[in-house]
C-alpha cells in the first residue's frame, strides 16, 4: 500500500476519480432502501430448523439464562418463569406466546421523515461502523485512540452516503470525552450532523433516558408522539454464554416501555463463548435472543424487536475472533431461517478481521455483506468502516465498503432482469447482425448512461493509464475522496430553536454530572 497520499498525483479518468458528476463528488443512487428480491439461501432443511428450535427451547427450559438485573428477574417471576437466584428457566409455550406478539415489520422515523426506514419483510437497511475504540486513516497510518473529531468525520460520511440508512453507536469511541458525558456530545453530533435514524446505548438509565429526550427534541415532537411509534433503537448483546447483564437489560426494558426499537444480538463465538459446532452456537444464540424478546413483549406487547446474530468462530490457534469466514456466512444464513420461523426481523453485520483496508478487509467484509443478503437480513450493522474485529474504525474502509453497498443496491434493481421486448432487443440484434457492434446503434445510445452500475471508487482503466495517472491503490483513492467529502460537508438543516434546545439540554445534563461511571 502506497504511503504519503498527499504527495501522490490525483487520479483522473472515468472511474475511480473524485471529480464531480452533476455537482457531486460521488455519483450516488437516491436515498432508498434496497428490497431483497432474491430467495434466501437456506442451508437447513425444515426438519433441521425444527431441531435447532428444539435445542433453543431446551436451553431455555432446562438450562436457563442468567438475568443479572433485579427488575427483570421480578418481571420474569410475575410471568411465571422459574427463578433460582439469577437463573431463569422459561416454558416454551410462554416464550412462543410472547415472541408471537412482536411485529414482523415496523418503521423507524427519524427527525427527517424522508429518511424513515422499514424494518422487516424484504427491506434491507445498512448502518455505519459502531463502537471501535481506535481510529486509523491513511494519513496517520497507525492505530490511534478515537476522538470526537474522528467520530464527527465518520458521522459526516454516514450522512453523506445514501447507502447508509441508519446511524449506529459511536462510529468510534471519542476517548477525549469523559465517559460520564460522552453520550451527550456524541448524540448531539449525531442529531445535528445527520438526519437519519440513530441508536442509543443501553448502558444504564441515564444514557438511555437522555437519548430519548434528545431524539424527541430533535424531532420537535411531544412525549406522546415520541411513544406513538419508534423513532430510535437500541442494541444489546448477551454476555455469552447464557447471560444478560444489568445495564443492558435496564436500557432494553426502558426502550420496550416507550415503544422504541429493541435489537438483541448474542455474541456467540463458536469455540469460545458457544459450542464449537455452528448448530450448537446458533441454537444458543437463538435462546439468548428469544428470552430478551419475550421480556420486552411481556412488558409492552407489540414493542418492536429484532433478533440479531453475531455468531462466528475463533482462531483455534490464538482464541482471537474471526469474521467473514465460511462458518460466519453459514451461521448467518441459518439464523435467517430461524428468524423467519419466528416471524422476527433480523440483524447481522458487515464485519472483518483485517487490520487495515486491504484485500483481506474487502473479501471478509464482502463475505459478511453477501451473507446478509443471502439470509434476508433486515438491519446490517457495521456495514461500512469496520476493521480489526471491531477494534478499529477507518474512513478509507468506510468508503470502500460504500462502493460494495451501492453495488448490492444496484444488484437488486429489477431493471437488470427486464424481459420486455426492448430488453430482449431482437431488433437491435438484427440491426447489428454478425459482423457489427452495438456501441453506436440507437438502442445502446438510448440506454448507455444508466445501463450498468457506474462505480465511484473502482478504477476500470488499464494498467498503463492507471500508472500514468499516479498509480493509486484503492485505499489511496478512498483517502482523497474522504478528505474532499469532509472539506465540503454541509450539515442537514435543523431549526435554530431546536438546536439551541438540544444544546441547552446537553449543558444542563453535563452540569448534573451526566451518567455515573466507575472513573
Buried (B, 14 or more C-beta within 10 A) or exposed (E): EBEEBEEBEBBBBEBBBBEEEEEEBBEBBEBEBBBBEEEBBBBBEEEBBEBBBEBBBEBBBEEBBBBBBEEBBEBBEEBEBEBEEBBBBBBBEBBBEBBEBBBBBBBBBBBBEEBBBBBBEBBBBBBBBBBBBBBBBBBEEEBBEBBBEBBBBBBBBBBBBBBBBBBBBBBBBBBBBBBBBBBBBBBBBBBBBBBBBBBBBBBBBBBBBBBBBBBBBBBEBEEEEBBEBBBBBBBBBBBBBBBBBBBBBBBBBBBBEBBBBBBBBBBBBBBBBBBBEBBBBBBBBBBBBBBBBBBBBBBBEEBBBBBBBBBBBBEEEEEEBBBBBEBBBBBBBBBBBBBBBBEBBBBBBBBBBBBBBBEBBBEBBBBBBBBBBBBBBBBBBBBBBBBBBBBBBBBBBBBBBBBBBBBBBBBBBEEEEEEEEEEEBEEBEEEBEEEEEBEEBEBBEEBEEEEEBBBBBBBEBEEEEBEEBBBBBBBBBBBBBBBBBBEEBEBBEBEEEBBEBBEEBBEEBBEEEBBEEEE
